[in-house]
Amino acid sequence: MVKKLLSIVAAALLTLSLAGLVQADEVTGAITKVGEEGRSITVKSKDKEVTVNISGSRTTLDGVDKRADLKVGQNVTVEYKDDAASKVKVTKAK
């Protein structure tokens, strides 16, 4: 019983530690540049500027229908790993 419980706890800790290794970065700011038909965007926040690639199949878009709808000046939050965006959320102006 104790061995089984320890095995479960060890597996849970290992899973949580590995989840932190693949966690995506995030940037919130305004789009300053849009590549060909939205295939890439550059986002400038207060402290950094990031250029990411937008996949037609692997990137989730929230607030726009397709990547070609991404425009300079839109406020976005982008989740990304390396230079690939996994999610782009366009925030509505207040």
N, C-alpha and C positions, 0 to 999 in steps of 0.2 A: 504494500500500500504506500509506504513512504517512498520507495524507489520510483514508483509510478508517478507520484506527485512531484518528486524532484525532476523527473524526466520531462514532465509537462511544463514546469516552471522554466527549466533550462531551454526548452524549445521555444517558449514564448519570449524569453529574453533574447535569444539568438535572432528570432524573427524581427523583433523591434529594433535591434541594433543594425541589422541589414537594411531595414526600411529607411533608416536615416542616411545610408550611403547613396541611395538612389533618389533622394528627395530632389525635386526640381527647384531651381531658383525662381524668383518672382521679381518683376519690375512693374511699377505703376507710374504712368506719366502720359505725355502727349506724343502722338506719332509725328515725327519730323521728316520722314522720308518713306515712300512706298515704292518698292521695286515693281518690276513688270507684272501687271495684273494682280498685285497683292501677294506675289510669291515670297516677298521679304518685306519687313518693315523695320524701321529704326525708331526706337522709343527713348525719349529723354525724360529722366526723372530729376529730382532735385540734386542727386549726387552721382548719377552715372548715365551713360548712354549705351544702349544695347541694340545690336542688329540681329534679328532672328529670321529664320526661314519658316514660311508658312506652308505646310503640306495640305494638299487638297483632300487627303484621306486620313492623315494621322493627327491633324490639328483640329481641336474642337473650337468652333466659333460661337460666341454668345453675344447677341446684340446686332449682328449682321447676318445676312443669309449666305454670302459667299465672300471669299478673300478679296475679290475685286471691289467689294464695297468698302474696304478699309481706305480711309482718306487721311491726308495730312491734317493735323489739328485735332483729330479725335482723341479723347482721353481713353486709355486702355489699361488693363491689367493683364500682363502676359506671364504665364508659367512656361519655363523653358529649361532645357538641359543642353549644355554646350551651345550650339547655335540653332537648335531646333525647338520651335514652339510647340508645346503640347496643348495649350489652351490660350485663346485670346478673348477677353471679355471687354466689349466696348461699353463704357459707362455713359449714361445719358447726362447731358448738361443740365445743371440745376436752374 
